[in-house]
Structures are given as C-alpha cells and as structure tokens.
C-alpha cells in the first residue's frame, strides 16, 4: 500500500470519527429545555363572539286595520310610555261611537218612562184595592150587590198584574241601558285602538310604513327597543362553557369601538346549546353601556370564570393526547427527561392548561417540545419566557 492511499484512508477515518463524535455529542449532551414556572394571580377567561341584542324588542301595530293618517316618530327617536306614535282614519268609528252614545241616551229615557209607568200602575192598584175594600165591607147589604163585589176584586187583580208588568218593563229598560253602555264602551275602545301609543319607554328601531298606507290589523308599524335591556349575546364553545356562572364579570369590545372595553356581568346562560356548532349562548349585560348601541353589531366577549392564586400553566401545544381532562407532558426529574400523564383543570384564554395533579415532587414541566427529547436523556430546565 503506497503512502498516498494510507493518507486518504486516515483522512476518511478522521472525518468519520469527528462526525461520530459530533453526532454523539448532539444526541447525548444534556438538553436545555424551557420549563413552566409557577404564576400568581392567574385570571382564567373564556372568549366568545357575539352580537349586540335587546331583551325587549317589540313589533307594535294596530289591533284594527285602516288608513294611516299620521306617523309621529321616526327611527332612532326616543319615546316615552304613552306617547302617540301613529293614528288611523277614525271617522267611521267616531260615527259608531256617536250612535252608541245616542243608544245610551235613549236607554236612560226609557228607564225614566218605565219608572213613570210603575208609579201610574201603583196608583191605579192602590185605588183598586181601596174600592175593593169598601165594596167588601158593604157586601150583603142592599147597597152593593155580589156582582159588584166580584168586579171590584177583579179590578184589583188586574191592577196588580199591570203593576207587575210595569216593574218588569223597568228591569227590561235597565238591561237595555246596560247593553247600550257596554256597546258604547266597546266602540270607544275600538276608537282608542285607532291611535297607536308607546307601550314602554323605548327607542324606535325601525318604521315599517308611511302615512297614507292602508294596513291590516296586527301589521307591524314600528319596531321598538327598551334601551335599558340592551345586552350582548355571546356564543361560547361548549368545551369552555362549563365554568360559566351567573353574575361573573365580563368584558365587551364592540367592532365599532375596538379601543374601548365595556365592563359587564353574565345575565343569562342558555339552557339549550347549538346542536350544529356545539356552542352555548351566554348573555352579558354591560354595567356602563356606550351612549349609542346598534343592534346586531359584532362584539368580542371575555368572561372571567376564575382567579388562581398560584398555578402552573402548561401551553396546550406541549401536551399530547389531551382529552379535555388529562394528557401527557415531558418532565425533568432528577436531571432526566420522562413522560408523565397529568390531570388538568382550567384552560386560559391563551390556550394554557392548569396542572391539577400527577406532577412528582421536585419535577419541572417542559413548556415546549425540543428536538431530541427522549426518555432518560439528561436535561436541564431553562427559566424564562416560553416561545
């Protein structure tokens, strides 16, 4: 073997040795792994997208149909309870009211007439009774015959019957008056229904018709909103919604006011989830609302569900086989890497999981996956910001 070939072979062996040494160094050197550090006063919040809504949003209209002759308000205006909003042509109904009023007057006159008839029948009855008593007293004498006595008794009976009829006519007249008064009350109520008034203090959201339109009974004329009932409807992922409770604090950011944060409270939690999107409906009510609200505007909602005094928060990206309750992480125990299954609790808004149990004493949790990790490899924890 010549000297040149020997030098080539030695070069190859040196390169292979250096490569093997480098490989061994990088494969078996202690890894430096970013580890999770305990945090204090950790705020756990859940996030949801939603829209601005109003709990009281009413479509109002007339109970009767007709032609609109006036519309007193327009969209965006504030109205107080009882304020006139619109009116229908009421001339025909006003005529019905006058007719019913005349019927009441006629019924009152008929009662007076029936009362007079009763007084007349009473006087006739008293006269017949007196005549009958006198003739009965003279019965059996030559002054009054038996036939006259019988006729006097008959006249008294007839007068009593006529008196009874007169009293019945009074009751009939009173019943007719009551019917006329009820009809008048009804016609006046129908007349009142030709004027539309605000049922509560409200803001006009929309005006659906203009003056001159002919509308049907029950047709919507205005959409009204009670401003004090404005709240935000948020859709929360079911996996995050289990810890939401009534009256928990929340923050709302509106699409039109991205730099403003409005503090709110959980006011209602839906009892039925969306079966398709797997989301729960949660309503939050602001404690100090913006001066103007726009129904349907998109909003971001963050609800504070817990505050942890001290917690180990592991990035979800560092957890494998996570099923919502438990998962595997890399830990450093006695200077070497191990895989351990931990139990997790709360999940933060930035996708970090609270360690509840399963961590051995003195162990550190890897906050990220580092290339070269394997069971038993030597490693050291690096404290600092996780990537």
Phi, psi and omega in degrees: 000127182281167186294328181295317180294324179297318180295322179297316180296318178297322178298316179298317180296322179294316179298315179298318179296316179297319180296316179296320179295319179295317179299315180297322181296313183287334180276331186243359177291154176297131178279147171258116187241128172297130183244159180279135177250151178295139179241154180246150178051061181271124179268124179258118180233150174246148187246144175207150173261147181198198182221156176282130181225177174228134181294321178252104178227110191241138170264116185247148179199185181274148173285341180240162178263166179160187181266130178287124179255341178203145173231117190269343184227165179227173184296144180091345181281148173267136180230147178264160181302131179092352180291140179289127180259320183199166180215148176257161173297118188246013185298317179296318180290326176298323176296321177296323178295317179297321179295316178294326178294320178295323178296324177294317178299316178297321178295323178295318178295319180297326177294316178298319178296318179293323177297320179296321178296324178296316180297319178296315180294327178293318180295317178297321180295318179296320179296318180294322178295317180297317179296321180293322179295317181297316182290329176291327179290330181264003180297141179091358177255175179280355183280318185235131179273168179294327179297320179295323177296317179295320179295323179295321178294322179295317179298322179294318180296319179296318180295324178294320178294318179295325177295320178296320178296319180297319178295321179296323179295329175296316179297320178297317180296321178294319177297319178295322177295318178299320178295319179295320178295320177296319178296319178297317178298319179296313182295324177293322178295319177297321177297319178297330180287354174278356175242125181262125180240158180288128181282345180200168174296125191210170170245133179284115180277320183204143172252122190265344183221166177240163180302140182099342179290146174261121185244154177271164176294135180084355181288139184289128176256316179226150167253123184244147179232135173277111188297332181286353180256013179294135175209176182245130176266117181248143177255116185249135176304131181304326181294341182252352191270354187295336183261004180284132178230160177298146175072010175289146180290151181212165175232141181235131173241126180270149180300324182279345180229067188292340182268355181255140177244126181251120181285143185213178177225149177290121184254333181204143176239123182297141180270357179228126179271160175287118186287339181270308183274353180056050180234151178253140179271128179228130179254131177240141181247129183287145177278327175224102187276159174296155183298330178231138178238154180231112182299138179089354180293141180286146182215152173255133183237131174235121183251126177276112184260343180195158171231122183260125179299311177218138182203150168262117184249113183261129175302135182298334179293340180268003182249129177251155180055035179284127183246018183094348181229317182219164179188171183261141176225163170270134176234158174250114181231122181058036175081007181230155181278140175219157173260130179224147175267126180243156175261132183245155180245251182294155174239127183280169181297329180266029173063049172240147187249137178279127177282125181258314182200170177102353182269122178296153180295134179084357181275154176242145182259131177290129181273355178202163178272123180251134178304138179096001178293134173200161181302132174085351181289144179290142182205157176227144182278142178244117181272134181157186182294133178281149180290000000 
